[in-house]
Amino acid sequence: MKLFRLLLSLSVVASIASAGGKEIAVKLGLDASSKAIKQWEKVFEKDDKMEKLGIDKLSDADKSDLKKYLTNHAADSDHPEAAGV
């Protein structure tokens, strides 16, 4: 079971490599408008919250791209992302 999780995590990370913030969010099943800007910022401050969402496996550059996308399109942002768009 642990080996399966490791292989699954590695395949997700490999498929996400070099993707933009939106593509990363889609692959991780994250909806930018599901949280406010401050809530997304708190996710990126806590290792356990990032781990729960699969963000911890990303490179620093991908984390940065993802955070930028999620905060720019959060529910209380100037350009919230509509679900499914």
C-alpha positions as CSV (number, residue, x, y, z in Angstrom):
1,M,0.0,0.0,0.0
2,K,2.8,2.4,0.8
3,L,4.6,1.6,-2.4
4,F,1.4,2.2,-4.3
5,R,1.0,5.7,-2.7
6,L,4.6,6.5,-3.5
7,L,4.2,5.5,-7.1
8,L,1.0,7.4,-7.4
9,S,2.6,10.5,-5.9
10,L,5.5,10.3,-8.2
11,S,3.3,9.9,-11.2
12,V,1.2,13.0,-10.2
13,V,4.4,15.0,-9.7
14,A,5.8,13.9,-13.0
15,S,2.6,14.8,-14.8
16,I,2.4,18.2,-13.2
17,A,6.0,19.1,-13.9
18,S,6.3,22.3,-15.9
19,A,2.6,23.1,-15.8
20,G,1.2,26.5,-15.1
21,G,-0.8,27.4,-11.9
22,K,-4.2,26.6,-13.4
23,E,-3.1,23.3,-14.9
24,I,-1.5,22.3,-11.5
25,A,-4.7,23.3,-9.7
26,V,-6.8,21.2,-12.1
27,K,-4.6,18.1,-11.7
28,L,-4.8,18.4,-7.9
29,G,-8.5,19.0,-8.0
30,L,-8.2,22.5,-6.4
31,D,-10.9,25.1,-7.1
32,A,-9.4,28.6,-6.7
33,S,-12.8,30.1,-5.8
34,S,-13.4,27.6,-3.0
35,K,-11.4,29.7,-0.6
36,A,-10.7,33.4,0.1
37,I,-7.2,34.8,-0.6
38,K,-6.2,34.7,3.1
39,Q,-7.4,31.0,3.3
40,W,-5.1,30.1,0.4
41,E,-2.2,31.9,1.9
42,K,-2.7,29.9,5.2
43,V,-2.7,26.7,3.2
44,F,0.8,27.5,1.9
45,E,2.0,28.4,5.4
46,K,1.3,25.0,6.9
47,D,3.1,21.9,5.8
48,D,0.3,19.6,6.9
49,K,-2.3,21.6,4.9
50,M,-0.1,21.4,1.8
51,E,0.4,17.7,2.3
52,K,-3.3,17.1,2.6
53,L,-3.8,18.7,-0.8
54,G,-0.8,17.2,-2.5
55,I,1.0,20.5,-2.8
56,D,4.0,19.4,-0.7
57,K,5.2,17.2,-3.6
58,L,5.6,20.1,-6.0
59,S,8.8,22.0,-6.8
60,D,9.2,25.4,-5.3
61,A,8.5,27.0,-8.7
62,D,5.3,25.0,-9.1
63,K,4.2,25.9,-5.6
64,S,4.8,29.6,-6.4
65,D,2.8,29.3,-9.7
66,L,0.0,27.5,-7.9
67,K,-0.2,29.9,-5.0
68,K,-0.2,32.9,-7.5
69,Y,-3.0,31.3,-9.5
70,L,-5.1,30.3,-6.4
71,T,-4.8,33.7,-4.7
72,N,-5.4,35.7,-8.0
73,H,-8.6,33.7,-8.6
74,A,-9.8,33.2,-5.0
75,A,-13.5,33.8,-4.1
76,D,-12.8,37.3,-2.9
77,S,-10.3,38.3,-5.6
78,D,-11.0,40.7,-8.5
79,H,-11.1,37.8,-10.9
80,P,-12.6,34.8,-9.1
81,E,-12.4,31.6,-11.2
82,A,-15.8,30.1,-12.0
83,A,-16.1,26.4,-11.3
84,G,-15.3,24.2,-14.3
85,V,-13.7,27.0,-16.4
